[in-house]
Amino acid sequence: MSDLIVTEFVTLDDVVEDPDGRAGTPGGGWAFRHGEKAVAGDKFDLGPLFETGVMLFGRTTWEHFSKLWPSRTGPFADRMNAIPKVVVSKSLTSADAWQNSSVTDDLVSTVRALKARQDIVVVGSISVVRALAEHGLVDEYRLMVFPTVLGAGERLFTVPGELRLTSVEQKGSGALMRYRTDT
């Protein structure tokens, strides 16, 4: 069985809401205040997963990325554009805006079928992450933790649970923290 890996930008107090500021929330833009080096490139150490895995998005995150990535070039952008992408949505009818994208409206069945043959990387998409966690489908969290405390905002974890820390690596002013769920 392959792994489902959740990647998130997160503050020290577990806020995942509006890291780039595009939603206009009061604390929005917190990740990007640490400079481009803190957020650019393969900060989540996905490496070979770009060749063998698939990315999973919620509609809102996919729509945002589909406006940014298709016009970008370079080694990381080329890998982002080439990897197969699945968008979970009940309202999106076409995923033509970003190459190698497809749409599903059945999150759990789709993920179970994909996990049988390849690793899955979830980018942002907090409602998708929460649904996956409820069904015990998350194997690993890769959290890019930034030295910011907002005190309010949407948090990643909303229910109690236990995770096992497997590594910590400094990445600019942040830290990439990897946790296994051992589900």
C-alpha positions as CSV (number, residue, x, y, z in Angstrom):
1,M,0.0,0.0,0.0
2,S,1.3,3.4,-0.9
3,D,1.3,6.5,1.3
4,L,-1.0,9.6,1.4
5,I,1.1,12.6,2.4
6,V,-0.4,15.9,3.4
7,T,1.7,19.0,2.8
8,E,0.8,22.2,4.6
9,F,2.2,25.6,5.4
10,V,1.4,26.1,9.1
11,T,2.1,28.7,11.9
12,L,3.5,27.7,15.3
13,D,-0.1,27.8,16.6
14,D,-1.4,25.4,13.9
15,V,-3.1,28.0,11.6
16,V,-3.2,27.0,8.0
17,E,-5.5,29.7,6.8
18,D,-4.4,32.2,4.1
19,P,-0.7,31.6,4.0
20,D,-0.3,33.7,0.9
21,G,-2.7,36.5,1.8
22,R,-5.0,36.1,-1.2
23,A,-8.1,35.5,1.0
24,G,-7.6,38.9,2.7
25,T,-7.9,37.6,6.2
26,P,-6.5,39.8,9.0
27,G,-3.4,37.6,9.5
28,G,-3.1,36.5,5.9
29,G,0.2,36.4,4.0
30,W,2.1,35.0,7.0
31,A,4.2,32.4,5.1
32,F,5.2,34.9,2.4
33,R,6.5,37.4,4.9
34,H,9.5,35.1,5.4
35,G,10.7,35.6,1.8
36,E,10.5,33.6,-1.4
37,K,13.2,31.2,-0.2
38,A,10.9,30.0,2.6
39,V,8.1,29.0,0.2
40,A,9.7,28.4,-3.3
41,G,10.7,25.1,-4.8
42,D,10.5,21.6,-3.3
43,K,10.2,22.7,0.3
44,F,8.4,19.5,1.2
45,D,11.1,17.2,-0.1
46,L,8.7,15.4,-2.5
47,G,11.6,14.6,-5.0
48,P,10.9,11.2,-6.5
49,L,7.1,11.4,-5.8
50,F,6.9,13.8,-8.7
51,E,7.9,10.9,-11.0
52,T,5.7,8.1,-9.4
53,G,2.9,9.8,-7.4
54,V,-0.2,11.8,-8.0
55,M,-1.3,15.1,-6.4
56,L,-4.7,15.6,-4.9
57,F,-6.4,18.9,-4.5
58,G,-9.7,20.4,-3.4
59,R,-11.4,22.6,-5.9
60,T,-10.3,26.0,-4.5
61,T,-6.6,25.1,-4.1
62,W,-6.6,23.5,-7.6
63,E,-8.2,26.6,-9.2
64,H,-5.6,28.8,-7.6
65,F,-2.7,26.6,-8.7
66,S,-4.1,26.2,-12.2
67,K,-3.8,29.9,-12.7
68,L,-0.2,30.0,-11.4
69,W,1.6,26.9,-12.5
70,P,0.9,26.3,-16.3
71,S,2.8,29.4,-17.3
72,R,5.8,28.8,-15.1
73,T,8.9,27.0,-16.3
74,G,12.0,25.6,-14.7
75,P,12.9,22.3,-13.1
76,F,10.3,22.5,-10.2
77,A,7.6,24.1,-12.3
78,D,8.1,21.4,-15.0
79,R,7.6,18.7,-12.4
80,M,4.5,20.4,-10.9
81,N,3.0,20.7,-14.4
82,A,3.8,17.1,-15.4
83,I,2.6,15.2,-12.4
84,P,-0.9,13.7,-12.6
85,K,-3.4,15.8,-10.6
86,V,-6.8,14.8,-9.2
87,V,-9.3,17.5,-8.1
88,V,-12.0,16.6,-5.7
89,S,-15.1,18.6,-6.5
90,K,-18.9,18.3,-6.8
91,S,-19.1,21.5,-8.9
92,L,-16.1,21.5,-11.2
93,T,-16.9,19.9,-14.5
94,S,-13.6,20.4,-16.3
95,A,-9.9,20.3,-15.3
96,D,-8.6,21.5,-18.6
97,A,-7.0,24.6,-17.2
98,W,-4.0,22.6,-15.9
99,Q,-2.4,19.7,-17.8
100,N,-2.7,16.2,-16.4
101,S,-5.6,17.1,-14.2
102,S,-8.8,15.1,-13.8
103,V,-11.9,15.6,-11.6
104,T,-13.6,13.2,-9.1
105,D,-16.6,13.8,-6.8
106,D,-15.9,10.6,-4.8
107,L,-13.0,11.4,-2.5
108,V,-12.8,8.2,-0.4
109,S,-13.2,5.7,-3.2
110,T,-10.8,7.6,-5.5
111,V,-8.1,7.8,-2.8
112,R,-8.5,4.1,-1.9
113,A,-8.1,3.1,-5.5
114,L,-5.1,5.5,-6.0
115,K,-3.4,4.3,-2.8
116,A,-3.5,0.7,-4.0
117,R,-0.9,1.7,-6.8
118,Q,0.8,5.0,-6.0
119,D,1.7,7.6,-3.4
120,I,-0.7,10.6,-3.1
121,V,0.4,14.1,-2.2
122,V,-2.3,16.5,-0.9
123,V,-1.5,20.2,-1.3
124,G,-3.3,22.6,1.1
125,S,-7.0,21.7,0.6
126,I,-7.9,21.7,4.3
127,S,-11.5,20.4,3.8
128,V,-10.1,17.4,1.8
129,V,-7.4,16.8,4.5
130,R,-10.0,16.8,7.2
131,A,-12.2,14.3,5.3
132,L,-9.2,12.1,4.6
133,A,-8.2,12.2,8.3
134,E,-11.7,11.2,9.4
135,H,-11.5,8.1,7.2
136,G,-8.0,7.2,8.5
137,L,-6.4,7.7,5.1
138,V,-3.6,10.0,6.0
139,D,-0.2,8.3,6.5
140,E,2.1,11.3,6.8
141,Y,2.0,15.0,7.5
142,R,4.8,17.2,6.1
143,L,4.4,20.5,7.8
144,M,6.4,23.6,6.9
145,V,6.2,25.4,10.2
146,F,6.8,29.2,10.2
147,P,7.9,31.2,13.2
148,T,4.6,33.1,13.3
149,V,1.8,33.0,16.0
150,L,-1.5,34.4,14.8
151,G,-3.7,33.5,17.8
152,A,-6.7,33.0,15.5
153,G,-7.6,31.4,12.2
154,E,-8.5,28.1,10.7
155,R,-6.4,25.3,12.2
156,L,-5.2,22.1,10.6
157,F,-6.0,19.8,13.5
158,T,-9.5,20.0,15.0
159,V,-9.7,16.7,16.8
160,P,-7.4,15.0,19.3
161,G,-4.9,12.5,18.0
162,E,-1.4,11.1,18.2
163,L,1.4,11.5,15.7
164,R,5.0,10.3,15.6
165,L,7.7,12.8,14.7
166,T,10.1,11.2,12.1
167,S,12.2,14.2,11.2
168,V,12.8,17.9,11.5
169,E,14.8,20.0,9.0
170,Q,15.4,23.7,9.0
171,K,14.3,25.4,5.8
172,G,15.2,29.1,5.9
173,S,13.3,30.6,8.7
174,G,10.9,27.7,8.9
175,A,11.2,24.0,9.7
176,L,9.9,21.0,7.7
177,M,8.5,18.6,10.3
178,R,7.4,15.1,9.2
179,Y,4.9,13.2,11.2
180,R,3.5,9.7,10.7
181,T,0.0,8.7,11.7
182,D,0.7,5.0,12.1
183,T,-2.8,4.3,10.9
